[in-house]
Amino acid sequence: MTRHSLQWILVLLSLPATVHGLRAQQVHQDVTSPLKFDAVTVKPNKTGSSTMASMYHSGDMLQLENITLQVALWDVFDQQEYLIDGVPDWGKRLHFDIQGKILDATPQAIDALTLDQRRAMVIRVLQERFGLKTHWITRDAPEYALVVAKGGSKLTPTTFTRTSSGRNLYNWSAESVTTDDLAKGLAGTLRRPVENRTGLTGQYDFHLKWSADKSELSPGSAADDAPSIFTAVKETLGLELKPITGPVQVLVVDTLELPDEN
């Protein structure tokens, strides 16, 4: 289960990392599934809650609760939101509950589904119910390279056997994660692709705390005494974020239509 909230985000970093959107493009173009979600229902969610839930990663059920189409696309294409163009205003603003169930399949066939196959099944639902049509483009864009800083890495080799990661807007604690996972998480925070060039192949534990960018502070609010995210990464992790420019894959939404409610 993945939960996406304005107040709290729990990131399950056991999922494969995306680099420049290339893996997301492969999911869209190459992956198909032998099964599909049937008995799909789509209903508006008008609760006003900021918490969204995405549940399709195991079992026979599809449940997207209180989700916007922008977040749904981010989830199923494994593509950062800032690398998705063309989502109409209502796709960012309106919330939906989407449910479905796999019918006429054996438990063994359901258990054998990979995460990418499950994502492809959800994409098919969005195509059928929201008229989703997309294509990919490549363009040069500002990025960051994650490298080992002068003095060496300060990452702590993990003592845990299971990956876990919890974060809010300005704190991130993780156990047994890779530097690919770290780069992916930083990309989401910085809203810019981050390429892992550390050469570090182990799994690590860390706690990272940083301050809000000044542009994010409301008038009259007190500034945090924590360092910027760039300083925190360097001082806490012994790594550095260097600005670069490179090709990135962007998902372009050609068509997205309001669905019939049922």
N, C-alpha and C positions, 0 to 999 in steps of 0.2 A: 504494500500500500504506500502511495506517495501522497503527502499532504503539502499544499502550497498555501501559505498564509502571509498576509501583510505584517502580522505580528511575530510569527515564528515559522521558521522553515526547517524541516527535518530532511536532510539529504542522505539517501541511501547510496553510499559511494561504492557499493559492490557492483553497481552497474558499470558497463564498459564506458571509457571516456571517449569524448568526441574531439577530434583534432581538426580545426578549420571546417567543420561541418562535413568532412568527407565520409565519415561513417554514416551520418544521417542520410546522405544522398544514396548510399548503398542500400540502406533499409528501404527507402522509397522505390528505388529502381529494380533491385535484384531479389528482394525477399518476398516470397508468397507464403501462404499458409494453407494446409490441407483442410482446415476447419474455418468456420465463421461464426460470428455472433448472430443468433436469430432472435425473434420476438423482441426486437429493439423498440424501446419507447423513448421519446424525447419530450421533456416538459420544462417550461420556464421555472427558474428558481428565483423567488422574490423575497427571500428571507432577509437580505441585506447583510448576511454574514460575509466576513472577509476570508474565511477558511474554505479551501477547495480540497477535495479528495479524489484521488485517481486510483481505482482498484481494478486491475485486470491481469496482474502479474502471475496469478496462479488460480487453480480451480476453473470452474465453468462459467463464472459470472463476469460481466462487464458492469462496473458502476463508476460513473463520473458524476460526482456530486458538487453542485453549486459552481460548475466550472465555466470559464469563458472559453471561446474558441481559440483565442490567442494562447492561453495556457495549455489547452488540449493539444495544439499543434507543437508547442514547445516540448510537451511530454512525449508524444508518440513519434515525432521525428527526431527526438534527442538533439534538438537544435536550440541554441540560445535565442531568446525572444528578440534580441536586437539584430539577429541574422535572419529574421523572417519579415519580408516586405509584403505589402498589399492587403493586410487584414483590414476589413472595413471597420468603421467606428463601432458599430453594434457588436462586432466580433470581439472587441476589447471591453465592452461595457456590459452586455447582457450575459446573464448567468443561466445555465441549464443543468438539469438532471438527466443523464443519459444512462439507460440500463439495457442489458441484453443478456442472453444465455446461450451457451453452446448446446445444441440439441442433436440427438442421434449420433453420439460419439461415445466410444468406450472410455472408461477412466484411464486406460493406458495411453490412448491417443491424446487425451487432454494433457496428461502429465508429460508427454513427450514434446509438447510445444516449447519452442525456445522463446526468449523475450522478444527477439526481433519478429518472429512469426506472430506473436500476440500483438505487437505494435502494428504490424501490417493488417491484422484483423480490425483494429480500432480505426485505422486509416480508411479501410473499406466502409465502415459504418459512417464516417464523416463524408465520404464520397457519395454514399447512397442517400443519406438523410440531409446533408447540408450542401450537396452539389459541389463538393470540394474538387477543384482542379488546380494543379500546381506545376511549376517547372523550376529548374535550378539554373543559376547563373554564377559565374566566377568573376570576382572583381578585386582589385587591389584596395586594401583598407589598412588603417592603423592597427597595429597589434602590439603585444608585449612578448618578449622572450624571457622565460624563467630560467635563470642561470645560477650557478654557484657563485656566491660573492667572494671577494678577496678575504682570506682567512678561513674559508672552508665551511661546509654545511654544519648547521647546529641541530639538524633533525635527529630525533631520538629513535633508534631502531625499536620496533614494537616488541612487546612481551605478550601481546594478545593474539589469539587465533582467529578472531572474528572481527570483520570490519564494522565500525560504527562511526557515526558522525552527527553531531548536533550543532546547530548554529542559529543565531538571530542576526540582526542587521550588522552588528559590530563585534561579534564574538564568534569564534569557531573552535570547537574542540573535536578532535578526531583520533581514532585508534586504528592501527593496522591499515593505513591508506598508502597509496603509491604517489609519486610525484606527478603522474598523469592525473590522478584524482585531484591533487592540489591545484594543478594548472586549470582544470575544468572548473573547480569551485571559484578560483580567483577570477576567471573569465566572466562568470555570472555576476560577481560583485563589481568588477570594473567595467562591465558592459563593453568588453573588447576581447577578441580572441587572445589566448595566452598559449604560446608554443613551449612545450617542455623541452628545454635544452640542457637540463642539469646532468644528464647521463647517470642519474641515480636510479638503481633498479630495485631497491629494497622496499620494505613496508615500514611505515613510521607512525609515531604518535606525536601530536602537537596541540598546543593551545595558543590561539592567535587572537589578539585584541587590538582594535584600531579605532580611530575616531571618525566621526562623520566629516565628510567634505564640507567646507564652509558654505557651499551653495545649498547644502541640504538642511542647514540650520534655520529654524524659524526666527523671525525678528525678536530680539530680547532673550533668546535662549542662551544658556551658558555653554561655553565651549568645553568639550571633553578634554581631559589632560592626557588621554591616550595618544600615541603617535599616529601619523597617517598610515594607511595600509602599506605603502611602499617602504616606509621606515620600519614598520612592524615585521614585514616579511624579511627584511635584511637583518634587523637586530635579533629577532626571535628565532628565525629559521636558518639564518646564514645563507639566504638566497637573495636574488636581486631581480627586479622587473625592469627590463630595458626596452625602450620604445623601438619598434621596427615597423616596416611596411611589407605586406605580403599578400598573396592571393587567398581569398576566403570564399567558401561556398555559401551562397545565400538562397534560401527557399523563397520563391515568389508565389504568392497566392493569386491565381488568375480569376477564380470564381469561388464565391462563398455566399450561400443563399440562406435566408431565414427558413427554418423547417416548418412543416405542418405539425402542430401539436397532436400527440396521441398518447 
